[in-house]
Amino acid sequence: MGKKDKFFVIISKSVIIFSAGYLFSMLFIVYAVDIKNMNFLGISSWLETIYPGYPIFWVFAFKEGSPTEFLQWFFIGSSMFLAVLYIIKTYKTGLRSVSGWLLLLAGLTIMLYEDALNLRHQTVDKLAPYLGFTASHMFWFVSFRSMVEIIIYLLLGILMLTALFFILRQENKNIAAKKLLLTGYLLYGIAAVCSATREIGNWYNTFGNNILSRLYDPDRLASIKDMFHGNLGHHFIDYVFEESIELLGAAFICASLFCFLGGAYKGVANKKFTIFKS
């Protein structure tokens, strides 16, 4: 194993270890500060200063625009950069078709844009009035918002799965990279299905409240619920569960691309990269 490919393998492992360590640390602080009501490392006092009357650590750590989401965006952005590097590297070795990687790059770009700007929510908010609906208008058991978001996720999923199909058809021996990529896809798939269906039966709120009722002291839970106007369970699943899964998904995809790039330097990548031939 050469120095370059060994370096990429080490970075790949480090991305997974760092992400898992980060999530473990955040969840431990959530347990200590939010559930046990401890002033762990002075965090409770600090939260009370920046969020008076709203000192909930899991909201700070996992909400939109939180450190967890920024880290996820960093991994997606890094994956886009690594995909470009992989395309350039393999092209220089004689590869003429990079269809799978171009599709992956396009999908990652859309994912980053959608997640950072909430593209699906903006689409619903603009489309509903235009069609004469409200976002909560029900079609049988599915709201208009859920229906549009499911369609958007399906289209993005088709793009990403097509990219995966071409990439997995590579005739190379980089099995570790493929496993990492598949794991990242699976995690993102779970998060996408959950997010797209969260308003069906309001299951996010129901499931979240069931979890919180087992974690929190009843009096403390009641006071926190007042802050969220009865939607505490929804926010808990939306923030803590969904963002954690997405972060791990982004980390595994990023790690897989480091591994693929290491394979390219090692000479693992085969020139018969996709089904398209010159």
DOTORTOR-543948 format. One record per residue (C-alpha): residue number from 1; x, y, z; residue in three letters. Coordinates in steps of 0.05 Angstrom, whole numbers, always signed. Each point is the difference from the previous one (the first is absolute). Example, Ala and Ser with C-alpha at 12.3 -4.5 7.8 and 13.67 -1.06 7.14 Angstrom:
BEGIN
PT     i        X        Y        Z    aa
PT     1     +246      -90     +156   Ala
PT     2      +27      +69      -13   Ser
//
This chain:
BEGIN
PT     i        X        Y        Z    aa
PT     1       +0       +0       +0   Met
PT     2      +29      +67      -22   Gly
PT     3       +3      +62      +42   Lys
PT     4      -57      +35      -36   Lys
PT     5      -50      -57       +1   Asp
PT     6      +18      -16      +72   Lys
PT     7      -13      +73      +18   Phe
PT     8      -69       -3      -32   Phe
PT     9      -18      -64      +37   Val
PT    10      +20      +32      +67   Ile
PT    11      -41      +62      -15   Ile
PT    12      -59      -44      -19   Ser
PT    13       +2      -36      +67   Lys
PT    14      +10      +66      +36   Ser
PT    15      -63      +29      -30   Val
PT    16      -42      -57      +28   Ile
PT    17      +34       +0      +68   Ile
PT    18       -6      +76       +7   Phe
PT    19      -74       +0      -20   Ser
PT    20      -17      -57      +48   Ala
PT    21      +40      +35      +56   Gly
PT    22      -34      +66      -14   Tyr
PT    23      -70      -31       +4   Leu
PT    24      +17      -39      +63   Phe
PT    25      +25      +64      +33   Ser
PT    26      -61      +40      -20   Met
PT    27      -48      -55      +24   Leu
PT    28      +38       -6      +66   Phe
PT    29       -7      +75      +12   Ile
PT    30      -74       -5      -18   Val
PT    31       -7      -55      +53   Tyr
PT    32      +38      +39      +53   Ala
PT    33      -28      +70      -13   Val
PT    34      -71      -11      -27   Asp
PT    35      -21      -65      +32   Ile
PT    36      +38       +0      +66   Lys
PT    37       -4      +76       +6   Asn
PT    38      +74       +6      +17   Met
PT    39      +42      +62      -11   Asn
PT    40      +51      -43      -36   Phe
PT    41      +63      +41      -16   Leu
PT    42      -43      +62      +12   Gly
PT    43      -40      -14      -63   Ile
PT    44      -67      +10      +33   Ser
PT    45      +21      +69      +25   Ser
PT    46      +27      +18      -69   Trp
PT    47      -64      -23      -34   Leu
PT    48      -42      +42      +48   Glu
PT    49      +42      +60      -20   Thr
PT    50       -8       -8      -75   Ile
PT    51      -70      -30       +2   Tyr
PT    52      -35      +30      +61   Pro
PT    53      -57      -45      +21   Gly
PT    54      +17      -48      -56   Tyr
PT    55      +63      -38      +25   Pro
PT    56       -7      -65      -38   Ile
PT    57      +66      -28      -25   Phe
PT    58      -29      -48      -52   Trp
PT    59      -34      +59      -34   Val
PT    60      +66      +38       -3   Phe
PT    61      +40      -61      -24   Ala
PT    62      -47      -30      -51   Phe
PT    63      -49      +54      -26   Lys
PT    64       +5      +29      -70   Glu
PT    65      +64      +40       -7   Gly
PT    66      +29      -36      +60   Ser
PT    67      +72      -25       +8   Pro
PT    68      -25      -70      -21   Thr
PT    69      -31      +26      -64   Glu
PT    70      +61      +42      -17   Phe
PT    71      +43      -62       +9   Leu
PT    72      -46      -38      -46   Gln
PT    73       +5      +55      -53   Trp
PT    74      +76       -2       +7   Phe
PT    75       +1      -75      -15   Phe
PT    76      -47       +7      -60   Ile
PT    77      +42      +58      -27   Gly
PT    78      +63      -41      +11   Ser
PT    79      -31      -58      -36   Ser
PT    80      -15      +45      -60   Met
PT    81      +73      +22       -1   Phe
PT    82      +25      -72       +6   Leu
PT    83      -46      -23      -56   Ala
PT    84      +31      +53      -45   Val
PT    85      +70      -22      +20   Leu
PT    86      -18      -73      -14   Tyr
PT    87      -27      +17      -69   Ile
PT    88      +63      +39      -17   Ile
PT    89      +46      -54      +27   Lys
PT    90      -34      -58      -36   Thr
PT    91       -7      +40      -65   Tyr
PT    92      +75      +11       +0   Lys
PT    93      +10      -75       +5   Thr
PT    94      -40      -11      -64   Gly
PT    95      -72       -1      +24   Leu
PT    96      -47      +30      -52   Arg
PT    97      -68       -6      +32   Ser
PT    98      -15      +26      +69   Val
PT    99      -76       -1       -3   Ser
PT   100      -11      -30      +69   Gly
PT   101      +45      +50      +34   Trp
PT   102      -30      +59      -37   Leu
PT   103      -69      -23      +22   Leu
PT   104      +25       -8      +72   Leu
PT   105      +30      +70       -3   Leu
PT   106      -66      +28      -26   Ala
PT   107      -39      -36      +54   Gly
PT   108      +46      +24      +56   Leu
PT   109       -5      +71      -26   Thr
PT   110      -76       -3       +2   Ile
PT   111       +2      -32      +69   Met
PT   112      +43      +56      +28   Leu
PT   113      -42      +54      -33   Tyr
PT   114      -65      -31      +24   Glu
PT   115      +23      -12      +71   Asp
PT   116      +31      +69       +8   Ala
PT   117      -57      +39      -31   Leu
PT   118      -59      -47      +15   Asn
PT   119      -17       -3      -73   Leu
PT   120      -57      -49      +10   Arg
PT   121      -34      +45      +51   His
PT   122       +7      +60      -46   Gln
PT   123      -30      -40      -57   Thr
PT   124      -61      -19      +41   Val
PT   125       -9      +71      +27   Asp
PT   126       +0      +29      -71   Lys
PT   127      -37      -56      -35   Leu
PT   128      -58       -7      +49   Ala
PT   129      -28      +71       -8   Pro
PT   130      +10       -4      -75   Tyr
PT   131      -43      -63       -4   Leu
PT   132      -50      +27      +50   Gly
PT   133      +19      -47      +56   Phe
PT   134      +28      +10      +69   Thr
PT   135      +63      -39      +18   Ala
PT   136      -41      -41      +50   Ser
PT   137      -56      -17      -50   His
PT   138      -13      -75       +5   Met
PT   139       -4      -49      -58   Phe
PT   140      -28      -62      +34   Trp
PT   141      +52      -11      +55   Phe
PT   142      +57      +42      -30   Val
PT   143       +6      +75       +6   Ser
PT   144      +19      +42      -61   Phe
PT   145      +67      +15      +34   Arg
PT   146      +16      -73      +11   Ser
PT   147      -21      -18      -71   Met
PT   148      +45      +52      -32   Val
PT   149      +59      -17      +45   Glu
PT   150       -8      -74      -15   Ile
PT   151       +3      +15      -75   Ile
PT   152      +62      +43       +9   Ile
PT   153      +34      -54      +41   Tyr
PT   154      -19      -53      -52   Leu
PT   155      +31      +41      -56   Leu
PT   156      +64      +12      +39   Leu
PT   157       +1      -73      +20   Gly
PT   158       -5      -22      -72   Ile
PT   159      +59      +44      -18   Leu
PT   160      +42      -25      +58   Met
PT   161      -18      -73      -11   Leu
PT   162      +18       +6      -74   Thr
PT   163      +67      +27      +20   Ala
PT   164       +9      -57      +49   Leu
PT   165      -19      -52      -53   Phe
PT   166      +55      +25      -47   Phe
PT   167      +52       +5      +55   Ile
PT   168      -14      -70      +27   Leu
PT   169       +8      -27      -70   Arg
PT   170      +74      +19       +0   Gln
PT   171      +43      -60      -11   Glu
PT   172      +49      +13      +56   Asn
PT   173      +18      -29      +67   Lys
PT   174      -14      +60      +44   Asn
PT   175      -52      -37      +41   Ile
PT   176      +11      +41      +63   Ala
PT   177      -17      +65      -36   Ala
PT   178      -64      -31      -28   Lys
PT   179      -22      -24      +69   Lys
PT   180      +11      +69      +29   Leu
PT   181      -39      +32      -58   Leu
PT   182      -57      -50       +8   Leu
PT   183       -3      +14      +75   Thr
PT   184       -3      +75      -13   Gly
PT   185      -56      -10      -50   Tyr
PT   186      -39      -45      +48   Leu
PT   187       +5      +52      +57   Leu
PT   188      -22      +57      -46   Tyr
PT   189      -56      -44      -26   Gly
PT   190      -26      -12      +70   Ile
PT   191       +3      +75      +16   Ala
PT   192      -35      +18      -66   Ala
PT   193      -57      -50       +9   Val
PT   194      -11      +24      +72   Cys
PT   195       +2      +74      -20   Ser
PT   196      -46       -9      -60   Ala
PT   197      -53      -37      +41   Thr
PT   198       +5      +37      +66   Arg
PT   199      -68      +33       -7   Glu
PT   200      -37      -64      -16   Ile
PT   201      -37      -14      +64   Gly
PT   202      +45      +52      +33   Asn
PT   203      +44      -59      +19   Trp
PT   204      +62      +43      +14   Tyr
PT   205      -37      +35      +57   Asn
PT   206      -30      -65      +27   Thr
PT   207      +64      -40       -3   Phe
PT   208      +41      +58      +28   Gly
PT   209      -47      +11      +59   Asn
PT   210       +2      -74      +17   Asn
PT   211      +76       +2       +3   Ile
PT   212       +3      +64      +40   Leu
PT   213      -51      -24      +50   Ser
PT   214      +48      -57      +17   Arg
PT   215      +60      +46       +5   Leu
PT   216      -25      +63      +35   Tyr
PT   217      -28      +13      +68   Asp
PT   218      -75      +13      -10   Pro
PT   219       +2      +71      +29   Asp
PT   220      +60      +21      -41   Arg
PT   221      -30      -32      -62   Leu
PT   222      -64      +39       +9   Ala
PT   223      +37      +66       +7   Ser
PT   224      +41      -13      -63   Ile
PT   225      -62      -20      -40   Lys
PT   226      -29      +69      +13   Asp
PT   227      +59      +30      -37   Met
PT   228      -16      -39      -63   Phe
PT   229      -76       +8       +2   His
PT   230      -12      -75       +3   Gly
PT   231      +49      -18      -56   Asn
PT   232      +58      -20      +44   Leu
PT   233       +1      -73      -25   Gly
PT   234       +1      +22      -72   His
PT   235      +60      +46      +11   His
PT   236      +37      -53      +40   Phe
PT   237       -4      -51      -57   Ile
PT   238      +11      +53      -54   Asp
PT   239      +62      +28      +35   Tyr
PT   240      +34      -55      +40   Val
PT   241      -19      -63      -39   Phe
PT   242       -3      +27      -71   Glu
PT   243      +61      +45       +3   Glu
PT   244      +42      -54      +33   Ser
PT   245      -18      -50      -55   Ile
PT   246      +15      +51      -54   Glu
PT   247      +67      +18      +30   Leu
PT   248      +20      -73       +2   Leu
PT   249      -24       -9      -72   Gly
PT   250      +41      +60      -23   Ala
PT   251      +61      -26      +39   Ala
PT   252       -4      -69      -31   Phe
PT   253       -7      +28      -71   Ile
PT   254      +59      +47      +12   Cys
PT   255      +41      -58      +29   Ala
PT   256      -17      -43      -60   Ser
PT   257      +25      +53      -48   Leu
PT   258      +66       +6      +38   Phe
PT   259       +5      -76       -7   Cys
PT   260      -17       +2      -75   Phe
PT   261      +52      +54      -10   Leu
PT   262      +51      -41      +38   Gly
PT   263      -16      -58      -46   Gly
PT   264      +10      +44      -61   Ala
PT   265      +70      +17      +24   Tyr
PT   266      +13      -72      +15   Lys
PT   267      -21      -20      -70   Gly
PT   268      -62      -37      +22   Val
PT   269      -47      +39      -44   Ala
PT   270      -15      -37      -65   Asn
PT   271       -5      +37      -65   Lys
PT   272      -65      -36      -16   Lys
PT   273      -33      +46      +50   Phe
PT   274      -72       +1      -25   Thr
PT   275      -43      -34      -52   Ile
PT   276      +18      +53      -51   Phe
PT   277      +61      -16      -42   Lys
PT   278      +39      +42      -48   Ser
//
